[in-house]
Amino acid sequence: MSYLSLSTWSLHRNLGPLHWTIWDNEQKKHKIQVESQPEITTLLELPAILASKGFKAIEICHFHFPSTDSDYLKKLRSACDEADITFNTLLLDYGDITSDDEERRNADLNYIKQWIDIAGDAGAKQIRIIAGDAHPENKEALAHSSELLNVLVEYAKNLGVRIITENFHSLTSTSDNCIQLVKNSNEELGLIADFGNFKGKTKYEEIAKILPYSQSVHAKPDMDSEGIPDEEEFRKCLDLLTAAKYNGPINIIYDGPGDMWEGIERVKRIIEFYV
């Protein structure tokens, strides 16, 4: 049976500073760029709040971690355990394993491994890795991405973490590429289906094609300027879950204006019919 989950992106204006990872091409190293945001709720407080609102799981964006030291990760794991909230996915929002710059590609691969370690220590079941920014028709890049994702799959196994990717960024902007990556791993690589990342006339067809291979869904509705979801369009996406007999987490993604909790509740009221 499907169940409610929340991505911390839905509260990105409430959880304190955002720690974005960037690549300094001149110095050939990673840097952290901090974007100021108010800390209305701490990440450690969030699992208990989610449990009180009927959620069963959480996805945490890497840039929301205020610390990655071992003591903090133990506290985060405990906060989820005590609230009976499953830490489903750590969403790593950086990395291009298809970069033509070999130095950057290798640095990114090592950086990703560091975050796999963090995912294991924090108790995350899986970690989302971006498959690459190469053009979707670049078959050589697709093959190379698949090779490196399989390396990461083997690395993460030892830590009890699953590698999962998403229809996110250029290389996986087609359902065929998403499915090919999964098949190239003997389906050990997981997949997230994001409603908002496929565009155009083939959007629903593309979503439907990847759902049988997906262990997680990002339920991101189209919204107007006031943050009101297009309910008819959103239900068209959600109905695809029923058709596919999907039974995993439905992660609310709210990215609209105004009070973020009010926006989340507007989306949640529509999704609750499907859980």
C-alpha positions, -999 to +999 in steps of 0.1 A: +000+000+000+013+035-008+021+058+021+028+095+026+063+108+027+078+143+025+108+157+008+126+184+028+126+205-003+090+212+005+103+231+036+134+246+021+125+281+034+120+268+069+149+245+078+178+269+081+207+277+057+211+257+025+245+242+019+250+240-019+279+221-033+296+237-063+326+228-085+353+255-086+367+249-121+397+272-116+408+256-083+395+221-094+378+214-061+344+214-044+332+243-024+301+249-002+280+279-010+257+288+019+223+304+012+207+320+042+172+308+052+154+310+086+155+280+108+118+278+119+122+240+124+154+220+129+160+189+109+160+169+142+126+182+151+110+174+118+105+136+121+082+140+151+063+168+134+058+146+103+045+117+125+020+140+141+007+149+106+002+114+094+034+109+074+053+076+074+086+086+058+110+114+049+134+122+021+162+146+031+181+168+007+219+168+013+220+206+015+197+205+045+223+187+067+237+213+091+264+188+101+277+155+089+297+146+119+290+112+135+273+125+166+248+145+145+241+116+122+233+094+152+209+120+165+192+122+131+188+084+130+174+084+165+150+112+158+136+091+129+135+059+149+118+075+179+091+091+156+087+058+137+095+077+105+114+058+078+144+077+064+137+065+029+161+086+007+190+109+011+187+132-020+222+141-032+216+171-053+251+174-068+274+155-091+280+149-128+294+114-134+292+121-172+314+152-171+340+155-199+364+169-173+381+137-160+394+155-129+359+168-119+343+134-128+367+116-105+363+142-077+325+139-080+327+102-078+347+103-046+323+130-032+293+108-039+310+079-021+314+102+010+277+109+009+269+072+006+289+068+038+268+096+054+236+079+042+246+047+059+255+064+092+223+084+092+201+053+086+189+061+051+176+032+031+188+047-002+206+076-017+195+094-049+224+099-074+221+121-104+229+100-135+245+128-154+241+161-173+251+147-207+227+150-236+201+122-235+211+110-270+247+106-260+249+068-259+285+068-248+277+090-218+247+067-210+270+037-210+296+054-189+270+066-164+257+031-161+292+017-155+298+042-127+264+038-112+270+001-110+303+008-092+284+029-067+258+001-063+285-023-053+301+003-030+268+011-012+258-026-007+285-029+020+268-001+039+232-014+035+223+015+013+206+012-021+216+035-050+186+051-067+185+076-095+157+097-109+142+112-141+162+143-132+188+163-152+195+159-189+207+123-193+176+108-177+151+132-193+137+103-213+120+072-199+140+050-222+173+061-207+159+057-171+149+021-179+181+013-197+202+023-166+180+001-144+183-029-167+220-024-170+223-030-133+201-062-133+176-039-116+198-034-086+197+003-093+165+019-080+144+047-097+124+077-086+096+089-108+091+126-105+058+140-119+073+174-126+104+164-146+089+150-178+075+178-200+053+181-231+028+160-248+044+127-238+046+135-201+020+109-189+032+082-213+068+087-200+057+086-163+037+054-170+067+037-186+090+042-156+066+035-128+070-003-130+107+002-123+102+029-096+105+024-059+097+060-050+075+088-065+079+126-063+044+139-063+050+174-077+018+192-089+016+220-114+006+251-095-006+286-102+010+318-089-008+314-055+005+279-050-028+263-057-024+228-074-039+221-108-060+193-092-073+178-125-037+176-139-023+162-106-049+135-104-041+125-139-006+117-127-017+101-095-041+078-114-011+064-132+000+050-098-032+031-094-029+017-129+006+006-122-003-009-088+024+013-072+027+006-035+057+027-023+062+062-008+044+091-024+067+121-016+051+155-015+070+181-033+057+216-027+076+245-043+051+273-043+048+306-026+034+314+009+034+293+040+050+260+031+030+239+055-002+253+041+010+244+006+020+209+017-015+204+032-032+215-001-012+188-019-017+163+008-055+165+007-054+154-029-029+126-024-047+111+006-073+095-017-044+074-031-028+061+001 
